[in-house]
Structure formats: structure tokens, C-alpha cells
Amino acid sequence: MNGDIQSEVLPECTRGFSDIRLSVGLIENRVEGHDKLIDKLAEGIEKIEEMNNNLVKMLTVHEHKHEIHEKIEDDIEEDVEKLHSRITTTTREIQDRIDDLKEEINKRFDALAIRLTPIETPEEIRVKKTLQELDRWKFLLMAIAIALIFLFDHVNWTFLEKIFSPSH
């Protein structure tokens, strides 16, 4: 039947059919090429979706680790604050205890000093005054002796002999 259609068609029209057939063949080749390209694009999209899923999983794991890290960091910060508070409290308690001990030791020293302070009798007071007076006299006599020694050392004896000699 195919042959019958061609025989009925005018020879001028067959040339148009062959051009159309050629064009349809070219279009079929292009469609096949586009099908291959679409298949490759579909594969690429599938790989991108797979990579996207992997990235989502990695981000989820990373976010989980980050949350754990932040919690640990908060716990450490809280522990440091508690430790600082304990150190401050302990330091204050130790300082208070040291101050109390200083006060107690000073009270005991004062009590000992009062007990160890000698009580002077009137006789001891009289002897003390006498010794002080003797010390004053001792220093006075020493000063006089030094002055006399200085004078004797610097006096021109030959001149005095001439003045006081009987032959003169």
C-alpha cells in the first residue's frame, strides 16, 4: 500500500516527503541526543540529591556535636564559677581565722607583758636615781678631762715658762 500512495503522489511532492523524512530523522536523532542528555541530567540530579542528603546528615552530626560542646562549655564555666566562689569563701574564712589568731596572740602577749613588767620598790627607784646621777657626773668629769687634755696639748709651755719664771 505504501507503494500505492507513492504512485498516486505526484513526483514533485515526493521530494518534499523526503525532505520531511530527512527532517524527521534529524529530529529523531536530536530527540535521542536529548534523551541521553536528560538521562545524564537525571543521574546528575540523583547524585546531587545524594550529596545533599549526605551534607544534611553531616550538618546534623556537626550541629549535635556543637550542641554537646556548648553544653560542656557551659558546664565548665559553671564549675569554674563555683570553684572561684569556693576559693573566695575559703580565702575569706582563712583571713578571718588569721585575724582572730593575731588578736588572740596579741592579747596573750599583752597579758604576759603585764605579768613580766617588774614592779620597782622605793629602794630600787632610789638606787636607779643615784645611778643616773652618777652617770651624769661621770660624763661631766670626762668632758672636763678631755677639755684639760686639749688645753695641755695646745698650750705653749715655753711661753708660760718665760712669763712665770722667777728670773724674770
TORPA-4810 file (N, C-alpha, C, O; in nm, 3 decimals):
<nodes>
NODE_1_0.079_-0.116_0.000_0.000_0.000_0.000_0.085_0.124_0.000_0.048_0.229_-0.053_M
NODE_2_0.192_0.110_0.057_0.285_0.218_0.060_0.325_0.257_-0.080_0.334_0.375_-0.115_N
NODE_3_0.347_0.156_-0.159_0.383_0.182_-0.297_0.271_0.253_-0.370_0.297_0.335_-0.458_G
NODE_4_0.147_0.221_-0.335_0.032_0.281_-0.400_0.023_0.429_-0.366_-0.014_0.510_-0.451_D
NODE_5_0.056_0.463_-0.247_0.046_0.603_-0.208_0.150_0.681_-0.286_0.124_0.793_-0.329_I
NODE_6_0.268_0.623_-0.304_0.371_0.695_-0.375_0.336_0.710_-0.522_0.367_0.811_-0.585_Q
NODE_7_0.270_0.610_-0.575_0.237_0.621_-0.717_0.129_0.725_-0.737_0.123_0.789_-0.843_S
NODE_8_0.046_0.743_-0.640_-0.060_0.840_-0.656_-0.008_0.980_-0.632_-0.066_1.077_-0.681_E
NODE_9_0.101_0.991_-0.557_0.154_1.124_-0.524_0.235_1.171_-0.643_0.305_1.092_-0.707_V
NODE_10_0.225_1.290_-0.669_0.297_1.349_-0.780_0.445_1.350_-0.752_0.486_1.362_-0.636_L
NODE_11_0.527_1.338_-0.852_0.670_1.332_-0.829_0.723_1.459_-0.762_0.824_1.451_-0.692_P
NODE_12_0.663_1.571_-0.779_0.712_1.693_-0.713_0.691_1.684_-0.562_0.768_1.741_-0.484_E
NODE_13_0.589_1.612_-0.522_0.558_1.602_-0.379_0.649_1.504_-0.312_0.677_1.519_-0.193_C
NODE_14_0.698_1.404_-0.380_0.784_1.306_-0.316_0.914_1.369_-0.270_0.972_1.328_-0.170_T
NODE_15_0.957_1.467_-0.342_1.079_1.534_-0.298_1.052_1.604_-0.166_1.141_1.606_-0.081_R
NODE_16_0.940_1.659_-0.145_0.904_1.725_-0.018_0.894_1.625_0.095_0.930_1.653_0.210_G
NODE_17_0.844_1.503_0.059_0.835_1.398_0.161_0.972_1.356_0.206_0.997_1.334_0.325_F
NODE_18_1.060_1.344_0.112_1.195_1.301_0.150_1.261_1.409_0.238_1.336_1.376_0.330_S
NODE_19_1.234_1.537_0.209_1.289_1.644_0.295_1.228_1.635_0.435_1.295_1.653_0.537_D
NODE_20_1.097_1.606_0.436_1.028_1.594_0.565_1.082_1.473_0.639_1.105_1.479_0.760_I
NODE_21_1.101_1.362_0.564_1.155_1.243_0.628_1.295_1.271_0.681_1.330_1.226_0.790_R
NODE_22_1.374_1.343_0.606_1.509_1.377_0.648_1.502_1.463_0.775_1.576_1.442_0.870_L
NODE_23_1.412_1.561_0.773_1.395_1.649_0.889_1.348_1.568_1.009_1.397_1.588_1.120_S
NODE_24_1.252_1.477_0.989_1.201_1.393_1.098_1.314_1.305_1.150_1.326_1.285_1.271_V
NODE_25_1.398_1.253_1.061_1.512_1.170_1.102_1.611_1.250_1.186_1.663_1.204_1.287_G
NODE_26_1.634_1.373_1.139_1.725_1.461_1.216_1.665_1.492_1.354_1.735_1.494_1.455_L
NODE_27_1.535_1.517_1.353_1.468_1.548_1.481_1.474_1.425_1.572_1.496_1.438_1.693_I
NODE_28_1.453_1.305_1.513_1.462_1.183_1.594_1.602_1.169_1.654_1.616_1.132_1.771_E
NODE_29_1.706_1.198_1.574_1.844_1.192_1.626_1.864_1.293_1.739_1.927_1.264_1.841_N
NODE_30_1.809_1.412_1.718_1.823_1.515_1.822_1.747_1.472_1.948_1.797_1.490_2.059_R
NODE_31_1.629_1.417_1.932_1.550_1.372_2.047_1.626_1.264_2.121_1.630_1.262_2.244_V
NODE_32_1.687_1.171_2.044_1.766_1.066_2.109_1.883_1.129_2.186_1.914_1.088_2.298_E
NODE_33_1.947_1.229_2.126_2.056_1.300_2.195_2.007_1.371_2.320_2.072_1.372_2.425_G
NODE_34_1.884_1.431_2.304_1.825_1.499_2.420_1.788_1.397_2.527_1.801_1.425_2.646_H
NODE_35_1.742_1.279_2.485_1.710_1.174_2.583_1.834_1.134_2.662_1.830_1.118_2.784_D
NODE_36_1.946_1.119_2.588_2.072_1.085_2.657_2.112_1.197_2.753_2.153_1.171_2.866_K
NODE_37_2.098_1.321_2.706_2.132_1.436_2.790_2.042_1.441_2.913_2.088_1.469_3.024_L
NODE_38_1.911_1.414_2.891_1.816_1.414_3.003_1.851_1.303_3.101_1.843_1.322_3.223_I
NODE_39_1.889_1.185_3.047_1.930_1.075_3.135_2.052_1.116_3.218_2.058_1.089_3.338_D
NODE_40_2.151_1.181_3.153_2.271_1.227_3.224_2.234_1.331_3.329_2.285_1.329_3.440_K
NODE_41_2.144_1.423_3.291_2.099_1.525_3.388_2.027_1.459_3.505_2.044_1.500_3.620_L
NODE_42_1.946_1.357_3.477_1.875_1.286_3.584_1.975_1.219_3.677_1.959_1.222_3.799_A
NODE_43_2.079_1.157_3.619_2.184_1.095_3.701_2.254_1.201_3.786_2.279_1.180_3.905_E
NODE_44_2.284_1.315_3.723_2.349_1.424_3.796_2.263_1.473_3.910_2.312_1.498_4.021_G
NODE_45_2.133_1.487_3.883_2.040_1.533_3.987_2.034_1.431_4.101_2.032_1.468_4.218_I
NODE_46_2.031_1.302_4.065_2.030_1.198_4.168_2.156_1.206_4.254_2.150_1.194_4.376_E
NODE_47_2.273_1.227_4.188_2.398_1.238_4.264_2.396_1.362_4.352_2.441_1.358_4.467_K
NODE_48_2.345_1.473_4.298_2.334_1.596_4.378_2.243_1.573_4.497_2.274_1.617_4.607_I
NODE_49_2.128_1.503_4.477_2.036_1.472_4.587_2.106_1.386_4.691_2.090_1.406_4.811_E
NODE_50_2.186_1.288_4.643_2.259_1.200_4.735_2.361_1.281_4.814_2.374_1.264_4.936_E
NODE_51_2.435_1.370_4.745_2.532_1.456_4.814_2.461_1.549_4.912_2.511_1.573_5.022_M
NODE_52_2.346_1.601_4.873_2.267_1.688_4.959_2.225_1.613_5.086_2.236_1.666_5.196_N
NODE_53_2.178_1.489_5.069_2.140_1.407_5.185_2.260_1.384_5.276_2.249_1.393_5.399_N
NODE_54_2.376_1.354_5.214_2.497_1.334_5.295_2.536_1.461_5.369_2.575_1.456_5.485_N
NODE_55_2.524_1.576_5.300_2.555_1.703_5.365_2.459_1.731_5.481_2.501_1.780_5.586_L
NODE_56_2.333_1.700_5.461_2.234_1.720_5.568_2.271_1.633_5.688_2.265_1.679_5.802_V
NODE_57_2.309_1.507_5.660_2.350_1.418_5.770_2.473_1.473_5.841_2.480_1.474_5.964_K
NODE_58_2.571_1.520_5.761_2.693_1.575_5.820_2.663_1.699_5.903_2.716_1.715_6.013_M
NODE_59_2.577_1.786_5.851_2.539_1.906_5.927_2.466_1.870_6.055_2.488_1.933_6.159_L
NODE_60_2.381_1.770_6.049_2.308_1.725_6.168_2.406_1.675_6.274_2.396_1.709_6.391_T
NODE_61_2.503_1.593_6.229_2.604_1.542_6.322_2.685_1.658_6.379_2.712_1.665_6.499_V
NODE_62_2.725_1.750_6.290_2.803_1.866_6.335_2.724_1.951_6.435_2.779_1.993_6.537_H
NODE_63_2.598_1.977_6.407_2.514_2.055_6.499_2.502_1.983_6.633_2.506_2.047_6.739_E
NODE_64_2.487_1.851_6.629_2.477_1.774_6.754_2.607_1.787_6.834_2.605_1.810_6.955_H
NODE_65_2.719_1.773_6.764_2.848_1.787_6.833_2.865_1.929_6.887_2.917_1.948_6.997_K
NODE_66_2.821_2.027_6.810_2.830_2.166_6.855_2.745_2.189_6.980_2.788_2.256_7.073_H
NODE_67_2.624_2.133_6.982_2.537_2.145_7.099_2.602_2.080_7.221_2.599_2.135_7.331_E
NODE_68_2.662_1.961_7.200_2.732_1.892_7.311_2.848_1.978_7.359_2.868_1.994_7.480_I
NODE_69_2.923_2.034_7.265_3.037_2.121_7.300_2.990_2.242_7.381_3.052_2.277_7.481_H
NODE_70_2.881_2.306_7.337_2.829_2.422_7.410_2.784_2.383_7.550_2.807_2.457_7.645_E
NODE_71_2.720_2.266_7.564_2.675_2.220_7.695_2.795_2.195_7.786_2.796_2.235_7.902_K
NODE_72_2.896_2.129_7.731_3.018_2.103_7.809_3.084_2.235_7.849_3.128_2.251_7.962_I
NODE_73_3.090_2.329_7.755_3.149_2.460_7.783_3.071_2.531_7.894_3.131_2.591_7.983_E
NODE_74_2.938_2.526_7.888_2.855_2.586_7.992_2.880_2.519_8.126_2.890_2.586_8.229_D
NODE_75_2.890_2.385_8.126_2.917_2.312_8.249_3.052_2.351_8.307_3.065_2.371_8.428_D
NODE_76_3.152_2.363_8.221_3.286_2.402_8.268_3.282_2.543_8.325_3.341_2.569_8.431_I
NODE_77_3.214_2.634_8.256_3.204_2.771_8.305_3.135_2.775_8.442_3.176_2.849_8.531_E
NODE_78_3.030_2.696_8.456_2.958_2.688_8.584_3.049_2.632_8.693_3.052_2.683_8.805_E
NODE_79_3.126_2.526_8.659_3.219_2.467_8.755_3.327_2.567_8.796_3.365_2.574_8.913_D
NODE_80_3.377_2.646_8.700_3.479_2.746_8.730_3.422_2.852_8.823_3.488_2.895_8.918_V
NODE_81_3.298_2.895_8.797_3.235_2.994_8.885_3.219_2.939_9.027_3.244_3.009_9.124_E
NODE_82_3.175_2.811_9.037_3.161_2.750_9.169_3.297_2.742_9.239_3.308_2.772_9.358_K
NODE_83_3.399_2.701_9.165_3.534_2.691_9.221_3.583_2.827_9.267_3.642_2.840_9.375_L
NODE_84_3.560_2.929_9.185_3.601_3.065_9.223_3.530_3.108_9.350_3.591_3.167_9.439_H
NODE_85_3.402_3.077_9.358_3.325_3.113_9.478_3.380_3.042_9.601_3.395_3.102_9.707_S
NODE_86_3.411_2.913_9.585_3.466_2.836_9.698_3.601_2.892_9.740_3.629_2.905_9.859_R
NODE_87_3.685_2.925_9.641_3.817_2.979_9.673_3.802_3.111_9.747_3.871_3.136_9.846_I
NODE_88_3.712_3.197_9.699_3.689_3.326_9.763_3.640_3.307_9.906_3.689_3.372_9.999_T
NODE_89_3.544_3.217_9.924_3.490_3.192_10.058_3.598_3.135_10.150_3.613_3.179_10.264_T
NODE_90_3.673_3.039_10.100_3.779_2.978_10.181_3.885_3.081_10.216_3.933_3.084_10.330_T
NODE_91_3.923_3.165_10.121_4.022_3.269_10.148_3.972_3.364_10.255_4.047_3.403_10.345_T
NODE_92_3.846_3.402_10.244_3.789_3.493_10.344_3.788_3.426_10.483_3.822_3.489_10.583_R
NODE_93_3.749_3.298_10.487_3.747_3.226_10.615_3.887_3.215_10.674_3.907_3.234_10.794_E
NODE_94_3.985_3.185_10.589_4.124_3.174_10.638_4.172_3.309_10.689_4.234_3.316_10.795_I
NODE_95_4.143_3.417_10.614_4.186_3.550_10.656_4.120_3.587_10.789_4.185_3.644_10.877_Q
NODE_96_3.990_3.555_10.804_3.922_3.582_10.931_3.987_3.504_11.045_4.006_3.557_11.154_D
NODE_97_4.019_3.379_11.018_4.083_3.295_11.122_4.221_3.350_11.158_4.258_3.353_11.275_R
NODE_98_4.297_3.395_11.056_4.429_3.454_11.084_4.414_3.580_11.168_4.489_3.601_11.263_I
NODE_99_4.316_3.664_11.133_4.292_3.785_11.211_4.255_3.751_11.355_4.303_3.815_11.449_D
NODE_100_4.169_3.648_11.373_4.132_3.606_11.509_4.255_3.557_11.586_4.271_3.589_11.704_D
NODE_101_4.340_3.479_11.519_4.461_3.429_11.585_4.556_3.543_11.621_4.615_3.542_11.729_L
NODE_102_4.570_3.641_11.531_4.655_3.757_11.562_4.604_3.828_11.687_4.681_3.863_11.776_K
NODE_103_4.473_3.848_11.690_4.412_3.917_11.805_4.435_3.838_11.934_4.470_3.894_12.037_E
NODE_104_4.416_3.707_11.926_4.436_3.621_12.043_4.582_3.624_12.089_4.610_3.632_12.208_E
NODE_105_4.674_3.616_11.994_4.817_3.618_12.028_4.855_3.752_12.090_4.929_3.758_12.188_I
NODE_106_4.803_3.862_12.032_4.832_3.994_12.089_4.778_4.006_12.232_4.844_4.064_12.318_N
NODE_107_4.658_3.952_12.255_4.602_3.955_12.392_4.692_3.878_12.488_4.718_3.922_12.600_K
NODE_108_4.738_3.761_12.443_4.825_3.679_12.530_4.958_3.750_12.556_5.008_3.748_12.669_R
NODE_109_5.016_3.812_12.451_5.141_3.885_12.472_5.121_4.002_12.569_5.204_4.026_12.656_F
NODE_110_5.009_4.073_12.552_4.981_4.183_12.643_4.968_4.133_12.787_5.018_4.197_12.880_D
NODE_111_4.900_4.020_12.805_4.885_3.963_12.939_5.021_3.922_12.996_5.049_3.945_13.114_A
NODE_112_5.105_3.862_12.911_5.240_3.824_12.957_5.323_3.947_12.989_5.398_3.947_13.088_L
NODE_113_5.312_4.049_12.908_5.390_4.171_12.932_5.352_4.234_13.065_5.437_4.284_13.139_A
NODE_114_5.224_4.231_13.095_5.178_4.288_13.223_5.236_4.206_13.337_5.281_4.261_13.437_I
NODE_115_5.234_4.073_13.323_5.286_3.987_13.430_5.438_3.999_13.444_5.491_3.985_13.554_R
NODE_116_5.508_4.024_13.333_5.654_4.027_13.337_5.711_4.164_13.367_5.831_4.176_13.391_L
NODE_117_5.629_4.268_13.366_5.677_4.401_13.397_5.715_4.405_13.546_5.633_4.380_13.633_T
NODE_118_5.843_4.438_13.571_5.885_4.438_13.712_5.823_4.556_13.788_5.809_4.666_13.735_P
NODE_119_5.789_4.528_13.908_5.736_4.632_13.995_5.854_4.680_14.079_5.916_4.602_14.151_I
NODE_120_5.885_4.811_14.070_6.001_4.866_14.139_5.962_4.908_14.281_5.858_4.968_14.307_E
NODE_121_6.052_4.872_14.369_6.032_4.912_14.509_6.091_5.051_14.527_6.167_5.097_14.442_T
NODE_122_6.058_5.119_14.634_6.115_5.254_14.658_6.267_5.250_14.664_6.334_5.343_14.620_P
NODE_123_6.321_5.143_14.719_6.468_5.130_14.728_6.528_5.121_14.586_6.631_5.182_14.558_E
NODE_124_6.463_5.044_14.498_6.511_5.029_14.360_6.504_5.163_14.286_6.592_5.196_14.208_E
NODE_125_6.398_5.238_14.312_6.382_5.369_14.248_6.494_5.462_14.294_6.552_5.534_14.213_I
NODE_126_6.527_5.460_14.426_6.633_5.545_14.481_6.768_5.507_14.421_6.849_5.594_14.388_R
NODE_127_6.793_5.376_14.406_6.920_5.330_14.351_6.929_5.371_14.203_7.035_5.411_14.155_V
NODE_128_6.820_5.362_14.134_6.817_5.399_13.992_6.849_5.547_13.975_6.928_5.584_13.888_K
NODE_129_6.788_5.632_14.058_6.815_5.776_14.052_6.960_5.805_14.084_7.022_5.889_14.019_K
NODE_130_7.015_5.736_14.183_7.155_5.757_14.220_7.247_5.718_14.105_7.343_5.790_14.075_T
NODE_131_7.218_5.606_14.039_7.299_5.563_13.925_7.291_5.663_13.810_7.391_5.691_13.744_L
NODE_132_7.173_5.717_13.786_7.158_5.818_13.681_7.240_5.942_13.714_7.303_6.001_13.627_Q
NODE_133_7.239_5.981_13.842_7.314_6.099_13.885_7.464_6.073_13.871_7.539_6.161_13.829_E
NODE_134_7.507_5.953_13.907_7.649_5.918_13.892_7.690_5.918_13.745_7.800_5.960_13.711_L
NODE_135_7.601_5.870_13.658_7.630_5.873_13.515_7.649_6.017_13.468_7.741_6.044_13.390_D
NODE_136_7.565_6.108_13.512_7.579_6.248_13.473_7.714_6.304_13.520_7.782_6.374_13.444_R
NODE_137_7.750_6.274_13.642_7.879_6.322_13.696_7.996_6.261_13.619_8.097_6.327_13.592_W
NODE_138_7.982_6.135_13.585_8.088_6.066_13.511_8.109_6.135_13.377_8.223_6.163_13.339_K
NODE_139_8.001_6.163_13.304_8.013_6.229_13.174_8.068_6.371_13.188_8.145_6.417_13.103_F
NODE_140_8.030_6.442_13.295_8.079_6.577_13.320_8.230_6.575_13.347_8.304_6.657_13.293_L
NODE_141_8.274_6.481_13.428_8.417_6.470_13.459_8.496_6.430_13.334_8.608_6.477_13.312_L
NODE_142_8.438_6.344_13.254_8.507_6.305_13.131_8.519_6.423_13.036_8.622_6.439_12.970_M
NODE_143_8.419_6.505_13.028_8.424_6.624_12.943_8.530_6.721_12.994_8.604_6.780_12.915_A
NODE_144_8.537_6.739_13.126_8.638_6.829_13.184_8.777_6.774_13.155_8.869_6.850_13.122_I
NODE_145_8.793_6.641_13.168_8.925_6.580_13.144_8.965_6.599_12.998_9.081_6.628_12.969_A
NODE_146_8.873_6.582_12.908_8.903_6.599_12.765_8.941_6.744_12.738_9.037_6.770_12.665_I
NODE_147_8.868_6.836_12.797_8.900_6.979_12.778_9.040_7.010_12.832_9.115_7.083_12.768_A
NODE_148_9.074_6.955_12.949_9.208_6.980_13.007_9.318_6.920_12.920_9.422_6.982_12.899_L
NODE_149_9.293_6.801_12.871_9.393_6.737_12.784_9.411_6.821_12.659_9.524_6.839_12.613_I
NODE_150_9.303_6.872_12.603_9.313_6.955_12.485_9.394_7.081_12.515_9.481_7.120_12.437_F
NODE_151_9.365_7.144_12.629_9.436_7.265_12.667_9.585_7.238_12.689_9.671_7.313_12.643_L
NODE_152_9.615_7.129_12.760_9.756_7.096_12.786_9.829_7.066_12.656_9.948_7.095_12.643_F
NODE_153_9.761_7.010_12.564_9.825_6.975_12.437_9.851_7.098_12.352_9.948_7.102_12.276_D
NODE_154_9.765_7.199_12.362_9.778_7.316_12.275_9.840_7.438_12.345_9.854_7.543_12.283_H
NODE_155_9.878_7.426_12.468_9.936_7.540_12.540_10.085_7.549_12.502_10.155_7.449_12.491_V
NODE_156_10.127_7.670_12.481_10.269_7.696_12.451_10.343_7.703_12.585_10.341_7.808_12.650_N
NODE_157_10.406_7.596_12.625_10.468_7.585_12.758_10.593_7.673_12.769_10.624_7.726_12.876_W
NODE_158_10.661_7.687_12.662_10.782_7.771_12.670_10.745_7.915_12.698_10.814_7.983_12.774_T
NODE_159_10.640_7.961_12.639_10.595_8.097_12.662_10.552_8.114_12.807_10.584_8.215_12.870_F
NODE_160_10.478_8.015_12.861_10.433_8.024_13.001_10.551_8.018_13.097_10.550_8.084_13.201_L
NODE_161_10.651_7.939_13.062_10.771_7.933_13.150_10.839_8.069_13.157_10.884_8.111_13.264_E
NODE_162_10.846_8.135_13.046_10.911_8.267_13.043_10.831_8.366_13.126_10.888_8.449_13.197_K
NODE_163_10.701_8.358_13.119_10.617_8.451_13.192_10.626_8.423_13.343_10.640_8.516_13.422_I
NODE_164_10.617_8.300_13.380_10.610_8.267_13.522_10.745_8.231_13.582_10.750_8.191_13.699_F
NODE_165_10.850_8.242_13.512_10.980_8.203_13.571_11.025_8.311_13.670_11.000_8.429_13.645_S
NODE_166_11.092_8.275_13.783_11.132_8.371_13.887_11.245_8.462_13.840_11.265_8.569_13.896_P
NODE_167_11.317_8.422_13.740_11.430_8.505_13.698_11.380_8.625_13.620_11.461_8.713_13.591_S
NODE_168_11.280_8.632_13.591_11.228_8.739_13.510_11.194_8.860_13.582_11.148_8.957_13.522_H
</nodes>
